[in-house]
Amino acid sequence: MKSESPGIELPTSVGYLLKEAATALRVSMEAVLRPLGMSVTHYSCLELLAQRPGLSNSELARGAFVTRQSMNVLLQSLERDGQVTRPEQPSSGRVLPTELTPEGRAALARASAAVRGVEDRMKSGLSEAEQAAFADFLRRSVAALAAG
């Protein structure tokens, strides 16, 4: 007697394919960032700060998908390396807003160029219209999951 598997078909599972794509993207990003002395989390932190200066440790951790403790360790390292600054004392509450230094902006520029190359390679088999549709599909999928 043949038993039917109640599982999903991995080659056609959107969730599995998305995870496979995310893993391939991360591996490719790590490969181009490593020679620059960066990880994906390091790059993400700098990119978030460039787009939204003054974010707190907690906000950066959420944006980079890491724990607050991991982000705090990274920020201490970035501060030691002169890529970010944080005030000695919070202006109010416990939040220490973080900002990029000129050194951090220069490191980000190099990393952004490398990451852009990876993303361009990832999208190279798609037309411009398909690229726009792909981005739209991803945004709508995230929104649907966030809506519960």
Residue pairs with C-beta under 8 A, 6 or more apart in sequence:
8 15
8 16
10 16
21 122
24 122
25 118
25 119
25 122
26 40
28 118
28 121
28 122
29 40
29 43
29 115
29 118
30 39
30 40
32 114
32 115
32 117
32 118
33 39
33 40
33 42
33 43
33 111
33 114
33 115
36 107
36 110
36 111
36 114
38 107
38 111
41 64
41 66
41 70
41 71
41 74
42 74
42 78
43 108
43 111
43 112
43 115
44 63
44 64
44 65
45 60
45 64
45 71
45 74
45 75
45 78
46 78
46 83
46 84
46 100
46 104
46 107
46 108
46 111
47 108
47 111
47 112
48 55
48 59
48 60
48 63
48 64
49 55
49 60
49 84
49 98
49 99
49 100
49 104
50 100
50 105
50 108
52 59
53 97
53 99
53 100
54 97
54 98
54 99
55 63
55 97
55 98
56 95
56 96
56 97
56 98
57 68
57 71
57 72
57 75
57 95
57 96
57 98
58 68
58 71
60 71
60 75
60 98
61 67
61 68
61 70
61 71
64 71
66 74
75 84
75 86
75 98
78 84
78 104
79 85
79 86
81 103
82 101
82 103
82 104
83 100
83 101
83 103
83 104
83 107
84 98
84 99
84 100
84 101
84 104
85 98
85 99
85 101
86 96
86 97
86 98
86 99
87 96
87 97
90 96
91 97
100 108
123 131
123 134
126 134
